[in-house]
Amino acid sequence: MQLSRQLSCRGIPSEVNVLEDLYLDRIKQKVPAYKKAFHDSFAVARKGAELARDISDCLDSVKIDLLLSKWKQEGRTHFIAATGFWLPVIELYRRRSKELRLHIEFLHLDAAETPSYSVYREWDESFKHTWFYGREDEPMTKRIAMTDDTPAALHQREERYIVHGGGWGIGTYQSAAQELLQAGKRLNVLAYYDEDMKPHELIQYYRNDPAWSPWVMDELGRMQFPPLARIETGKAPQYVNHEHYPPLFDVIRRSAAIISKPGGYSLMESMAAATPFVFLEPFARHEASNASYWIKQGFGIRYEDWKAEHYAMDTLVRLHENLMRARNQLIDYGGEYDAAQNDQNI
């Protein structure tokens, strides 16, 4: 969605498609239940990652035919996908559109191959793959831009930490929050369900609109970011949204650290905000690789190690300064094409 907004600003028309829209209705209706099960049990979430498989039998052939027919009628030739689960759909379109010259690019927002790609390893290498994070000791070269604003220095921010469990509220973030409270730390906590919110003088709760889902359109017929509200006791939540990035990012760039599982998009937020990352337990192997990579780059620290340092602020300052230096060396994804427009040799 952020890439689509950026393309629109450059006069390039684009459309966002959400994979869940192609699910069989009976499968799509189960998504909220899976989300709640993963939220309630980290063990269940981990088992789900281990059981990842080809999702072709979950897709509705009628919905796929309608989408591919629309693409072909419109002459769609350029595709960018952020998950390998789009591979069977894109491959089917390629077979049906042999007369078209297609440009297909799959983005990897994790430091290692995710299950969504590994289940299609036999033929996915025929597409272009873009990795945002380097292998092993290689530096990061590209980023997805959030805003044009320069991140605030850490000493200018309130010493308050954003604690969350990613999009589905997965992981050990709730127990980490309790330990941090016992240490007297102030927290911004993302709540997912009513029962998640336990009033505490050191916690400021936020919540994405429960009515939001990735496939719901806004009044302009576009996909929208999850609206966010600051939860205050005795007041009805006032959910707000942004045009170009998720409103939770505003909380992240005001915070002194992100404390969460090592999701790939969360790394992107850490870089964009120059907010250090304190890593909780990963829920799959690719997330473990994310944490290892970020730590090697000097951008993050494992929660256990930070706890052993008595939650040292000096450590976070060092990580923040590393992030500030690194982000100035990165190219916005797509930015290399903007630079090329001014080069007569390209």
C-alpha positions in Angstrom: 0.0 0.0 0.0 2.8 2.4 0.8 4.4 1.6 -2.6 1.1 2.2 -4.3 0.7 5.6 -2.7 4.3 6.5 -3.7 3.7 5.4 -7.3 0.5 7.5 -7.4 2.5 10.6 -6.2 4.8 10.1 -9.2 1.9 9.8 -11.6 2.2 6.0 -12.0 -1.2 4.3 -11.7 -1.4 1.2 -9.6 -3.8 -1.1 -7.8 -3.4 -3.1 -4.6 -4.8 -6.6 -4.5 -5.0 -8.6 -1.2 -4.5 -12.3 -1.4 -7.3 -13.0 1.1 -9.8 -11.7 -1.4 -9.1 -14.8 -3.5 -9.8 -17.3 -0.7 -12.8 -19.5 -0.8 -15.4 -17.8 1.3 -15.4 -20.6 3.9 -11.6 -20.1 4.3 -11.7 -16.4 4.4 -14.4 -16.5 7.2 -12.0 -18.5 9.3 -9.2 -15.9 9.2 -10.4 -14.0 12.4 -10.5 -17.3 14.3 -6.9 -18.2 13.2 -5.8 -14.8 14.2 -7.3 -15.1 17.7 -5.8 -18.6 18.1 -2.3 -17.4 17.2 -2.7 -14.4 19.6 -3.8 -16.6 22.5 -1.1 -19.3 22.0 2.4 -18.6 20.8 2.9 -22.4 20.5 -0.1 -22.6 18.1 1.4 -19.7 16.0 4.7 -21.5 15.8 3.1 -24.8 14.7 1.2 -22.9 12.0 4.5 -21.6 10.6 5.9 -25.1 10.5 2.8 -26.4 8.7 2.9 -23.8 5.9 2.1 -25.4 2.5 0.9 -24.5 -1.0 -2.4 -22.6 -0.6 -3.7 -23.2 -4.1 -6.6 -25.4 -2.8 -7.7 -22.5 -0.5 -8.2 -20.2 -3.5 -11.5 -19.7 -5.3 -11.1 -20.5 -9.0 -14.0 -18.3 -10.0 -12.5 -15.3 -8.2 -9.1 -16.0 -9.8 -10.6 -16.2 -13.2 -12.4 -12.8 -12.7 -9.2 -11.2 -11.5 -7.0 -12.6 -14.3 -9.5 -11.7 -16.9 -9.6 -8.1 -15.6 -5.8 -7.9 -15.7 -5.7 -9.2 -19.2 -8.4 -6.9 -20.5 -6.5 -4.0 -19.0 -3.2 -5.2 -20.3 -1.5 -5.4 -16.9 2.2 -6.1 -17.3 3.9 -5.0 -14.2 3.5 -6.8 -10.9 5.1 -6.4 -7.4 4.3 -9.0 -4.7 5.3 -9.0 -1.1 4.6 -12.7 -0.3 5.4 -15.9 -2.1 1.8 -17.1 -1.8 1.0 -15.0 -4.8 3.3 -17.2 -6.9 0.6 -19.7 -8.2 -1.7 -16.8 -9.2 1.0 -14.9 -11.0 2.2 -18.1 -12.7 -1.3 -18.8 -14.0 -1.5 -15.3 -15.4 1.8 -15.7 -17.1 0.7 -18.9 -18.8 -2.5 -17.2 -20.0 -0.7 -14.1 -21.2 2.2 -15.4 -23.2 1.7 -12.6 -25.8 2.5 -10.0 -23.1 5.9 -9.0 -21.9 5.5 -9.2 -18.1 7.7 -7.6 -15.4 7.2 -9.5 -12.2 9.0 -8.8 -9.0 8.8 -10.5 -5.6 9.9 -8.6 -2.6 11.6 -10.3 0.4 11.1 -8.3 3.6 12.9 -10.8 5.7 16.6 -11.7 6.0 15.9 -15.4 5.1 13.5 -17.3 2.9 10.0 -17.4 4.4 7.6 -20.4 4.2 5.6 -18.5 1.6 8.5 -18.9 -0.8 10.0 -22.2 0.3 6.8 -24.1 -0.6 7.2 -23.0 -4.2 10.9 -23.3 -4.5 10.7 -25.5 -7.6 9.8 -22.7 -10.0 9.8 -19.4 -8.2 13.4 -18.5 -9.3 12.1 -17.8 -12.8 10.8 -14.5 -11.4 12.8 -11.5 -10.2 13.4 -11.4 -6.5 14.5 -8.3 -4.5 16.0 -8.7 -1.1 15.9 -5.7 1.3 18.3 -7.1 3.8 21.8 -8.3 2.9 23.0 -11.9 3.4 25.0 -12.5 6.6 27.4 -9.5 7.0 26.2 -7.6 3.9 24.7 -4.1 4.6 21.1 -3.2 3.9 20.8 -1.3 0.6 17.1 -0.5 0.0 14.3 0.6 2.2 10.6 1.3 1.9 10.1 5.0 2.7 7.6 5.9 5.4 7.8 9.7 5.5 10.2 12.4 4.5 10.7 13.5 8.1 14.1 13.1 9.8 13.8 11.0 12.9 14.1 12.8 16.2 17.2 12.1 18.2 16.7 9.6 21.0 17.3 12.2 23.8 14.5 14.3 22.4 12.0 11.4 22.8 10.1 10.4 25.9 11.7 7.3 27.5 8.8 5.1 26.7 8.9 1.9 24.8 6.5 0.5 22.2 5.5 -3.1 22.9 3.5 -5.2 20.4 3.1 -8.6 18.8 3.0 -7.6 15.1 -0.1 -7.5 13.1 -1.8 -10.5 14.8 -0.5 -9.9 18.3 1.8 -12.9 18.4 4.6 -13.7 20.8 5.9 -13.1 24.3 5.3 -9.3 24.4 2.8 -9.4 27.2 5.2 -11.2 29.6 8.0 -8.8 28.6 5.6 -5.9 29.3 5.0 -7.1 32.8 8.8 -7.4 33.5 9.3 -3.9 32.2 6.5 -2.5 34.4 8.1 -4.1 37.4 11.3 -2.3 36.4 9.4 1.0 36.4 9.5 1.5 32.6 6.8 3.5 30.8 5.2 1.7 27.8 3.1 2.2 24.7 1.3 -1.1 24.3 -0.7 -2.2 21.2 -3.8 -4.0 22.3 -5.6 -6.4 20.0 -8.7 -7.5 22.1 -10.6 -6.0 25.0 -9.1 -8.4 27.4 -5.6 -7.2 26.5 -6.1 -3.9 28.2 -5.3 -3.9 31.9 -5.1 -0.3 33.1 -1.8 0.7 34.6 -0.3 4.1 35.3 2.8 3.3 33.3 1.0 2.0 30.2 -0.5 4.0 27.3 -2.7 1.6 25.3 -3.3 1.9 21.5 -5.5 -0.2 19.4 -6.2 -0.7 15.7 -9.8 -0.4 14.7 -11.3 -3.9 15.3 -13.7 -3.3 12.4 -10.7 -3.0 10.0 -9.5 -5.9 7.8 -7.0 -5.9 5.0 -9.6 -6.3 2.3 -12.0 -3.5 3.3 -12.0 -0.5 1.0 -12.2 3.1 2.0 -14.7 5.6 0.6 -12.5 6.1 -2.4 -12.4 2.4 -3.2 -8.8 1.9 -2.0 -7.3 -0.4 0.5 -6.7 1.4 3.8 -4.2 1.2 6.6 -5.5 0.1 10.0 -7.0 3.1 11.8 -5.5 3.6 15.2 -6.8 5.1 18.5 -5.2 6.0 21.8 -7.3 4.2 24.4 -8.4 6.4 27.4 -10.5 5.1 30.2 -14.1 6.4 30.0 -13.7 7.8 26.5 -14.9 6.3 23.2 -11.9 5.4 20.9 -11.3 8.0 18.2 -9.8 6.0 15.3 -7.6 8.0 12.9 -5.7 7.1 9.7 -3.0 8.4 7.4 -2.8 8.6 3.7 0.8 7.3 3.2 1.7 5.1 6.2 0.1 3.3 9.1 -0.7 5.6 12.0 1.1 3.3 14.5 4.3 4.5 12.9 3.8 7.8 14.6 4.0 6.0 18.0 7.1 4.1 16.9 9.0 7.2 15.9 8.2 8.8 19.3 9.3 5.7 21.2 12.8 5.0 22.6 12.7 1.3 21.4 10.5 -1.3 19.7 10.0 -4.4 21.8 8.5 -7.1 19.7 9.1 -10.3 17.8 11.5 -9.8 14.8 9.0 -9.4 11.9 10.4 -8.2 8.6 8.2 -5.1 8.3 9.0 -4.2 11.9 12.6 -4.0 10.8 11.6 -1.6 8.1 9.8 0.6 10.7 12.9 0.5 13.0 15.1 1.8 10.2 12.6 4.4 9.0 12.2 5.8 12.5 15.8 5.1 13.6 14.1 3.4 16.6 16.3 0.6 18.2 14.8 -2.9 18.2 14.7 -5.1 21.3 14.0 -8.6 20.1 11.6 -11.0 21.7 11.4 -14.7 20.7 10.9 -15.2 17.0 7.9 -17.3 15.9 9.7 -18.9 12.9 13.2 -19.5 11.5 13.1 -16.5 9.1 12.3 -14.2 12.1 15.3 -15.6 14.0 17.4 -14.7 10.9 15.9 -11.2 11.0 17.0 -10.7 14.6 20.5 -12.0 14.0 20.9 -9.8 10.9 19.7 -6.6 12.7 22.0 -7.3 15.7 25.0 -7.9 13.5 24.3 -4.5 11.8 24.3 -2.8 15.2 20.6 -1.9 15.1 19.1 -4.2 17.7 19.7 -6.3 20.8 18.0 -9.4 22.2 15.6 -8.7 25.1 17.5 -11.1 27.5 20.8 -9.2 26.8 19.2 -5.8 27.3 17.6 -7.0 30.5 21.0 -8.3 31.7 22.3 -4.7 31.2 19.4 -3.5 33.4 17.7 -2.0 30.4 20.6 0.4 29.7 19.6 3.6 27.8 23.2 4.0 26.7 22.8 0.8 24.6 19.7 2.2 22.9 21.5 5.5 22.1 24.3 3.6 20.4 21.9 1.5 18.3 19.9 4.7 17.4 23.1 6.4 16.2 23.9 3.4 14.1 20.5 3.5 12.5 20.7 7.2 11.8 24.0 6.7 10.0 22.8 3.7 8.0 19.5 5.2 6.8 21.3 8.0 5.1 23.1 5.5 2.9 19.9 3.7 1.8 18.0 4.0 -1.5 14.3 4.1 -1.4 12.8 1.2 -3.2 12.1 2.6 -6.7 14.4 5.5 -6.0 17.1 4.2 -8.2 14.8 4.6 -11.2 14.2 8.3 -10.2 18.0 8.8 -10.2 18.3 7.1 -13.6 15.9 9.5 -15.2 18.5 12.2 -15.0 21.3 10.1 -16.5 21.4 10.3 -20.3 23.3 7.0 -20.4 20.5 5.0 -18.9 
